[in-house]
Amino acid sequence: MEACTSRNENPEYPHSFPEYSECLYIMIRIIFLLIFMESRMWLRIIFIFVFFAGNIFLPVYFSYFTLAHSFASPRKKEIKDSFEEFCTKYEVSPRESDVIREICNGLSNKEISDKLFISLQTVKDHTHHIYIKTNVRSRVQLINLVKEEI
């Protein structure tokens, strides 16, 4: 049986992960062999169990390991410094920078107020001041601006 190996390795991220199409091709071959060839019943039962377990765990495996390098990047300090530069450039207060972080994390105004222990109206005021200082009109524009600047 062939092993799933990646044909293109990224030098920045040394782990090699299988390409989805290769694994899919191998899985289809295994299915064909188990269903259409003569085999024992216990092999079919094992295959069915592995197939359903794989449908649960493979998507998690692929999504985790394909995104793992973005979460475990050594650039955290650089991102923190560049975010501070962003706040300095647009004259954003420390509390407003906390609100920007939470907006970029996708939280609603209510969730931000609960997390930062401030009132909902204060979050709305901070958001309005941020929009004025950064010359944006929506959360999406703010998030895009932060991504561009950092």
Secondary structure as GFF3:
##gff-version 3
##sequence-region A 1 150
A	DSSP	alpha_helix	20	36	.	.	.	ID=ss1
A	DSSP	alpha_helix	41	71	.	.	.	ID=ss2
A	DSSP	alpha_helix	76	89	.	.	.	ID=ss3
A	DSSP	alpha_helix	94	104	.	.	.	ID=ss4
A	DSSP	alpha_helix	109	116	.	.	.	ID=ss5
A	DSSP	alpha_helix	120	134	.	.	.	ID=ss6
A	DSSP	alpha_helix	139	149	.	.	.	ID=ss7
###
